[in-house]
Amino acid sequence: MDELVDILDENGKPTGEFCLKSEAHRKGLFHPTVHVWFYTEQGEILIQQRGKDKATHPLLWDVSVAGHVSSGEKIETAAVREVEEEIGLDITEDDLERIGTFKEIHKISNNFTDAEFHHVFLSELHVPLHDLTKQESEVEALGLIAVRQFAEETLDLVYSAKYVPHGTDYYKSIIQEIKKRL
């Protein structure tokens, strides 16, 4: 879906401008996104396999829920909306624990650059995997993975082709923050 997104400067501050998401990607303009990582008290992380028709990183495993923040939308509101859309889970802003913002640039092609500031949240998953409903157009599959295995796989070059390349520092931060809560 092509939606309006706010344009950010290289430090993540709003410029007061907005455009269609497709234009932001075409021009490599910074814009905000949300990442919500779900974990269980048993020490598992919910991961999603991106849909086969996604423009970026199709079929790679990624954050539990991710999406763009619509122009003028509050970051936490976008996170709650994306969780409901992508995995069918009804949460509130109180269920989200903000852990940081990460700047990331992925040049996909000459006409497509993902220049984003990811607003990252954690949330404990209180329902079984089979109670989640994946958004067919966005999500190929959902899975739970032990934190230890996830750490080994995201920090090991052997598995680098399995996951979206967010970078070692990003994955280390997520793992560290989840471990603090277990």
PAGULO-804584 format. One record per residue: residue number from 1; residue in one letter; x negated, y negated, z of N, C-alpha, C, CB in turn. Coordinates in steps of 0.02 Angstrom, whole numbers, always signed. Glycine has a CB too. Example, Ala and Ser with C-alpha at 12.3 -4.5 7.8 and 13.67 -1.06 7.14 Angstrom:
    i  aa    n_c1    n_c2    n_c3   ca_c1   ca_c2   ca_c3    c_c1    c_c2    c_c3   cb_c1   cb_c2   cb_c3
    1   a    -660    +284    +390    -615    +225    +390    -660    +165    +390    -565    +224    +452
    2   s    -642    +112    +354    -684     +53    +357    -645      -2    +394    -704     +30    +286
REM end
This chain:
    i  aa    n_c1    n_c2    n_c3   ca_c1   ca_c2   ca_c3    c_c1    c_c2    c_c3   cb_c1   cb_c2   cb_c3
    1   m     -42     +59      +0      +0      +0      +0     -44     -62      +0     +48      +0     +61
    2   d     -30    -108     -43     -68    -170     -47     -33    -222      -4     -75    -195    -121
    3   e     -67    -243     +49     -38    -290     +96     -83    -351    +102     -27    -257    +165
    4   l     -56    -405    +129     -96    -464    +143    -139    -452    +205     -51    -526    +152
    5   v    -203    -472    +200    -249    -466    +257    -283    -533    +268    -302    -410    +245
    6   d    -300    -547    +330    -337    -608    +346    -410    -599    +328    -329    -626    +422
    7   i    -440    -653    +304    -511    -651    +285    -552    -677    +344    -525    -694    +221
    8   l    -607    -642    +358    -651    -658    +413    -718    -681    +386    -660    -597    +461
    9   d    -755    -719    +426    -823    -737    +406    -870    -680    +425    -846    -805    +438
   10   e    -934    -688    +412    -983    -634    +425    -992    -619    +499   -1050    -652    +395
   11   n    -964    -661    +543    -966    -649    +615    -900    -623    +642    -985    -713    +651
   12   g    -853    -611    +597    -789    -584    +618    -737    -636    +640    -799    -537    +674
   13   k    -751    -698    +628    -705    -752    +646    -658    -766    +588    -743    -816    +667
   14   p    -593    -778    +602    -545    -794    +549    -564    -858    +512    -475    -801    +578
   15   t    -557    -856    +446    -573    -915    +405    -510    -957    +393    -603    -893    +338
   16   g    -452    -929    +409    -389    -963    +394    -362    -945    +326    -398   -1038    +399
   17   e    -400    -904    +289    -379    -882    +222    -352    -811    +227    -437    -886    +172
   18   f    -313    -791    +178    -288    -723    +173    -281    -706     +99    -220    -715    +210
   19   c    -278    -641     +85    -267    -618     +17    -243    -546     +20    -333    -623     -25
   20   l    -228    -518     -38    -209    -447     -41    -270    -404     -23    -182    -428    -111
   21   k    -256    -349      +9    -309    -302     +29    -351    -282     -32    -279    -240     +62
   22   s    -319    -271     -89    -355    -251    -150    -404    -305    -172    -305    -237    -206
   23   e    -385    -369    -164    -429    -423    -182    -488    -427    -133    -391    -490    -183
   24   a    -474    -418     -68    -528    -418     -18    -578    -364     -34    -499    -408     +53
   25   h    -554    -305     -54    -600    -250     -72    -637    -266    -136    -561    -185     -79
   26   r    -603    -293    -185    -635    -309    -249    -690    -361    -240    -583    -334    -300
   27   k    -678    -410    -198    -727    -464    -188    -775    -453    -129    -690    -529    -177
   28   g    -764    -398     -92    -807    -384     -35    -799    -434     +22    -878    -384     -57
   29   l    -737    -457     +33    -723    -504     +86    -710    -468    +152    -662    -548     +68
   30   f    -738    -494    +206    -727    -464    +272    -654    -472    +293    -773    -496    +325
   31   h    -627    -418    +323    -559    -418    +349    -555    -369    +407    -508    -399    +293
   32   p    -503    -376    +450    -499    -333    +510    -463    -267    +498    -465    -370    +565
   33   t    -487    -216    +533    -455    -151    +534    -451    -127    +606    -493    -100    +489
   34   v    -413     -74    +617    -410     -43    +683    -431     +30    +677    -338     -49    +713
   35   h    -465     +54    +728    -483    +124    +736    -458    +146    +805    -561    +136    +728
   36   v    -420    +199    +807    -396    +226    +871    -420    +298    +876    -318    +222    +877
   37   w    -462    +311    +926    -489    +377    +939    -450    +408    +997    -565    +375    +956
   38   f    -418    +465    +984    -382    +502   +1036    -427    +558   +1062    -315    +530   +1009
   39   y    -424    +568   +1127    -461    +622   +1160    -415    +657   +1210    -526    +595   +1195
   40   t    -432    +719   +1227    -392    +756   +1276    -431    +764   +1340    -372    +825   +1248
   41   e    -396    +778   +1394    -429    +790   +1458    -471    +854   +1456    -377    +793   +1515
   42   q    -461    +896   +1406    -501    +956   +1398    -566    +943   +1361    -461   +1009   +1360
   43   g    -578    +880   +1343    -641    +862   +1310    -641    +872   +1235    -696    +901   +1340
   44   e    -583    +862   +1205    -578    +867   +1132    -562    +799   +1102    -525    +919   +1112
   45   i    -582    +790   +1040    -567    +729   +1003    -523    +746    +944    -633    +694    +979
   46   l    -471    +705    +934    -428    +714    +876    -462    +681    +816    -357    +683    +889
   47   i    -472    +720    +763    -500    +693    +701    -450    +705    +644    -569    +725    +685
   48   q    -454    +662    +594    -410    +671    +536    -452    +678    +473    -361    +612    +530
   49   q    -428    +721    +430    -459    +727    +364    -421    +679    +318    -456    +801    +337
   50   r    -458    +634    +287    -427    +583    +244    -393    +616    +184    -480    +532    +221
   51   g    -340    +585    +161    -303    +612    +104    -345    +618     +41    -243    +568     +90
   52   k    -327    +666      +0    -366    +681     -61    -362    +624    -112    -341    +745     -92
   53   d    -311    +581    -107    -302    +526    -155    -326    +459    -128    -230    +521    -174
   54   k    -360    +458     -71    -385    +395     -43    -440    +367     -88    -412    +406     +29
   55   a    -442    +300     -93    -492    +267    -134    -562    +272    -104    -474    +194    -144
   56   t    -565    +278     -38    -630    +283      -5    -634    +348     +35    -643    +223     +41
   57   h    -687    +383     +27    -703    +443     +66    -647    +495     +68    -721    +422    +136
   58   p    -618    +513     +11    -564    +563     +12    -590    +630     +40    -536    +573     -59
   59   l    -547    +661     +79    -557    +727    +109    -614    +730    +161    -572    +777     +55
   60   l    -644    +674    +178    -693    +675    +233    -656    +668    +299    -746    +617    +224
   61   w    -687    +694    +352    -658    +689    +419    -676    +621    +448    -684    +746    +465
   62   d    -629    +594    +488    -636    +524    +510    -601    +515    +578    -606    +476    +458
   63   v    -599    +453    +598    -566    +431    +659    -494    +457    +662    -567    +354    +664
   64   s    -468    +467    +723    -400    +494    +732    -350    +454    +691    -380    +491    +807
   65   v    -353    +388    +696    -307    +344    +660    -346    +280    +641    -244    +326    +703
   66   a    -337    +258    +579    -369    +196    +558    -324    +161    +509    -439    +210    +526
   67   g    -329     +95    +507    -290     +58    +459    -305     -16    +459    -217     +68    +472
   68   h    -278     -50    +411    -288    -122    +404    -240    -161    +449    -280    -143    +332
   69   v    -263    -219    +470    -222    -266    +508    -190    -314    +458    -265    -305    +562
   70   s    -124    -317    +457     -89    -361    +411    -102    -434    +431     -14    -347    +411
   71   s     -99    -478    +382    -110    -549    +394     -63    -574    +449    -100    -590    +330
   72   g     -91    -607    +499     -52    -635    +554     -33    -585    +608      +8    -665    +528
   73   e     -49    -521    +598     -30    -469    +645     -80    -466    +703     -25    -401    +610
   74   k     -55    -456    +762     -98    -447    +821    -134    -379    +815     -55    -450    +887
   75   i    -198    -377    +834    -239    -317    +828    -206    -257    +861    -309    -328    +858
   76   e    -183    -265    +923    -153    -209    +961     -88    -186    +928    -140    -229   +1034
   77   t     -50    -233    +900     +12    -215    +866      -3    -172    +805     +51    -279    +845
   78   a     -56    -191    +769     -77    -151    +710     -97     -81    +731    -135    -185    +673
   79   a    -133     -75    +787    -155      -9    +811     -95     +35    +827    -200     -16    +873
   80   v     -46      +8    +863     +14     +46    +881     +51     +66    +817     +60      +4    +927
   81   r     +58     +20    +770     +93     +34    +707     +58     +90    +668     +96     -29    +664
   82   e      -8     +85    +662     -45    +136    +624     -40    +205    +657    -118    +115    +618
   83   v     -41    +208    +723     -34    +273    +757     +33    +304    +739     -40    +264    +835
   84   e     +86    +265    +741    +152    +291    +725    +155    +313    +652    +207    +239    +739
   85   e    +127    +272    +607    +130    +288    +536     +89    +350    +518    +104    +229    +495
   86   e     +28    +355    +544     -17    +408    +522      -9    +474    +557     -87    +385    +531
   87   i     +11    +473    +622     +17    +537    +657     +84    +545    +692     -39    +544    +707
   88   g    +130    +497    +683    +198    +504    +709    +202    +501    +785    +227    +567    +687
   89   l    +154    +469    +817    +153    +466    +890    +174    +396    +913     +82    +483    +917
   90   d    +221    +395    +959    +247    +332    +986    +207    +313   +1048    +323    +337   +1002
   91   i    +166    +261   +1042    +128    +236   +1099    +142    +162   +1109     +51    +249   +1089
   92   t    +116    +135   +1163    +122     +63   +1176     +52     +33   +1179    +162     +49   +1242
   93   e     +49     -32   +1179     -16     -66   +1185     -51     -48   +1250      -7    -142   +1180
   94   d     -13     -32   +1302     -42     -13   +1366     -79     +54   +1362     +12      -8   +1419
   95   d     -64     +94   +1311     -98    +159   +1302    -166    +151   +1269     -54    +206   +1260
   96   l    -181     +91   +1245    -243     +78   +1209    -296     +49   +1256    -231     +31   +1150
   97   e    -357     +74   +1250    -413     +46   +1286    -464     +21   +1235    -444     +98   +1335
   98   r    -472     -44   +1231    -518     -74   +1182    -590     -61   +1204    -505    -150   +1174
   99   i    -631     -36   +1157    -701     -23   +1175    -751     -63   +1134    -716     +50   +1167
  100   g    -727    -101   +1084    -774    -143   +1047    -752    -156    +976    -841    -111   +1047
  101   t    -794    -195    +942    -783    -211    +871    -848    -196    +834    -761    -287    +862
  102   f    -841    -162    +778    -899    -141    +739    -894    -169    +668    -904     -65    +737
  103   k    -948    -201    +646    -952    -228    +578    -978    -173    +532    -998    -292    +575
  104   e    -945    -164    +476    -966    -110    +430    -954    -131    +358    -928     -45    +446
  105   i   -1003    -116    +316    -997    -130    +244   -1013     -66    +205   -1046    -188    +223
  106   h    -967     -46    +162    -976     +12    +118    -965     -12     +46    -928     +71    +136
  107   k   -1017      -9      +5   -1008     -25     -66    -988     +39    -101   -1074     -57     -98
  108   i    -925     +44    -119    -898    +105    -150    -913    +106    -225    -822    +109    -138
  109   s    -905     +47    -257    -919     +40    -329    -932     -34    -343    -860     +68    -374
  110   n    -944     -51    -405    -955    -121    -423    -893    -164    -408    -973    -127    -496
  111   n    -834    -134    -409    -772    -170    -398    -738    -154    -332    -724    -156    -454
  112   f    -775    -122    -286    -744    -103    -223    -795    -102    -167    -710     -34    -229
  113   t    -790    -150    -121    -832    -152     -62    -788    -158      -1    -882    -212     -66
  114   d    -796    -110     +44    -761    -112    +108    -804    -153    +155    -749     -39    +137
  115   a    -784    -214    +170    -819    -258    +217    -771    -271    +274    -843    -326    +182
  116   e    -780    -235    +328    -729    -234    +380    -759    -243    +450    -690    -170    +377
  117   f    -717    -270    +493    -730    -271    +565    -680    -223    +596    -726    -345    +596
  118   h    -705    -166    +621    -663    -115    +652    -653    -132    +726    -694     -44    +644
  119   h    -591    -143    +745    -572    -153    +815    -556     -84    +842    -511    -204    +824
  120   v    -598     -59    +887    -596     +11    +907    -565     +20    +976    -667     +41    +907
  121   f    -520     +68    +980    -484     +85   +1041    -490    +159   +1056    -410     +64   +1036
  122   l    -484    +176   +1120    -476    +245   +1142    -407    +253   +1172    -532    +265   +1193
  123   s    -381    +314   +1168    -317    +330   +1200    -317    +404   +1214    -257    +309   +1154
  124   e    -292    +422   +1272    -288    +493   +1289    -227    +523   +1254    -283    +503   +1366
  125   l    -238    +581   +1225    -185    +618   +1190    -149    +662   +1241    -213    +660   +1130
  126   h     -84    +651   +1249     -46    +688   +1300      +2    +739   +1269      -7    +639   +1342
  127   v      -1    +748   +1204     +43    +796   +1171      +1    +847   +1133     +93    +760   +1123
  128   p     +28    +907   +1122     -10    +956   +1083     -15    +937   +1009     +22   +1025   +1089
  129   l     -67    +962    +977     -79    +946    +906     -18    +959    +863    -138    +987    +880
  130   h     +18   +1014    +875     +75   +1031    +833    +134    +983    +840     +98   +1101    +849
  131   d    +132    +938    +890    +185    +888    +897    +172    +825    +855    +192    +869    +970
  132   l    +114    +821    +825     +97    +763    +784    +122    +774    +712     +21    +751    +784
  133   t    +143    +720    +680    +168    +724    +611    +122    +681    +567    +242    +700    +606
  134   k     +84    +713    +524     +37    +676    +483     +73    +641    +425     -18    +722    +455
  135   q     +48    +582    +408     +75    +544    +352     +46    +576    +288     +56    +467    +357
  136   e     +88    +607    +249     +66    +646    +191     +23    +607    +142    +125    +674    +155
  137   s     +38    +543    +131      +2    +504     +81     -68    +482    +106     +42    +443     +62
  138   e     -79    +484    +171    -141    +459    +200    -185    +514    +230    -126    +408    +252
  139   v    -153    +565    +258    -188    +614    +299    -181    +684    +270    -161    +612    +372
  140   e    -237    +716    +257    -236    +784    +231    -226    +835    +288    -302    +800    +194
  141   a    -261    +824    +344    -257    +871    +400    -277    +835    +465    -302    +933    +388
  142   l    -255    +865    +520    -275    +842    +586    -308    +900    +622    -214    +815    +627
  143   g    -356    +885    +665    -389    +938    +703    -416    +912    +768    -444    +970    +662
  144   l    -426    +959    +814    -459    +943    +878    -528    +974    +877    -417    +968    +939
  145   i    -577    +937    +901    -646    +962    +902    -676    +944    +970    -688    +931    +843
  146   a    -713    +991    +998    -746    +979   +1062    -794    +920   +1055    -783   +1042   +1087
  147   v    -798    +879   +1107    -842    +820   +1106    -913    +841   +1089    -839    +783   +1173
  148   r    -936    +895   +1120   -1005    +917   +1108   -1017    +935   +1035   -1021    +978   +1153
  149   q    -970    +972   +1005    -977    +991    +935    -973    +929    +890    -922   +1042    +915
  150   f    -927    +883    +906    -921    +821    +868    -986    +782    +871    -862    +778    +895
  151   a   -1016    +778    +929   -1080    +743    +937   -1134    +776    +894   -1103    +742   +1011
  152   e   -1139    +841    +897   -1188    +877    +857   -1178    +864    +782   -1185    +952    +871
  153   e   -1116    +867    +760   -1102    +860    +689   -1110    +789    +663   -1032    +884    +675
  154   t   -1089    +740    +701   -1093    +671    +676   -1164    +642    +681   -1045    +627    +714
  155   l   -1205    +672    +723   -1273    +647    +732   -1325    +690    +697   -1290    +642    +806
  156   d   -1302    +740    +660   -1347    +786    +624   -1338    +777    +549   -1333    +861    +645
  157   l   -1392    +764    +514   -1389    +751    +442   -1360    +810    +402   -1457    +736    +416
  158   v   -1364    +870    +429   -1337    +928    +395   -1261    +920    +383   -1350    +993    +435
  159   y   -1227    +888    +430   -1155    +880    +426   -1135    +812    +397   -1124    +888    +494
  160   s   -1182    +772    +375   -1166    +704    +354   -1115    +700    +298   -1229    +669    +333
  161   a   -1111    +751    +256   -1062    +750    +201    -992    +768    +224   -1085    +797    +146
  162   k    -984    +788    +287    -919    +808    +314    -879    +749    +341    -928    +860    +370
  163   y    -915    +697    +364    -883    +640    +398    -892    +575    +360    -911    +633    +468
  164   v    -846    +529    +370    -853    +461    +342    -917    +432    +372    -790    +416    +359
  165   p    -960    +402    +331   -1025    +378    +355   -1021    +311    +393   -1072    +370    +296
  166   h    -995    +315    +455    -991    +254    +496   -1058    +235    +526    -940    +264    +551
  167   g   -1105    +281    +527   -1171    +266    +555   -1181    +295    +624   -1181    +191    +557
  168   t   -1243    +310    +639   -1260    +343    +703   -1240    +301    +763   -1335    +357    +705
  169   d   -1254    +235    +761   -1237    +193    +819   -1162    +193    +833   -1261    +121    +806
  170   y   -1122    +191    +781   -1050    +192    +789   -1029    +258    +824   -1014    +185    +721
  171   y   -1050    +314    +795   -1030    +378    +823   -1058    +387    +894   -1054    +436    +778
  172   k   -1119    +366    +908   -1147    +371    +975   -1104    +332   +1025   -1220    +346    +977
  173   s   -1082    +273   +1005   -1041    +231   +1049    -974    +265   +1065   -1028    +163   +1017
  174   i    -943    +293   +1014    -878    +327   +1024    -887    +386   +1071    -849    +351    +956
  175   i    -937    +427   +1058    -950    +487   +1100    -964    +467   +1172   -1008    +528   +1071
  176   q   -1007    +417   +1180   -1026    +394   +1247    -964    +368   +1285   -1078    +338   +1242
  177   e    -922    +329   +1252    -862    +302   +1285    -812    +356   +1303    -829    +250   +1240
  178   i    -804    +406   +1260    -758    +461   +1276    -785    +502   +1334    -746    +506   +1214
  179   k    -850    +517   +1334    -880    +556   +1388    -872    +522   +1455    -954    +567   +1375
  180   k    -873    +455   +1457    -863    +418   +1520    -794    +431   +1550    -872    +343   +1507
  181   r    -746    +449   +1508    -677    +456   +1531    -659    +528   +1546    -631    +429   +1479
  182   l    -705    +573   +1535    -690    +645   +1548    -713    +666   +1618    -724    +689   +1495
REM end
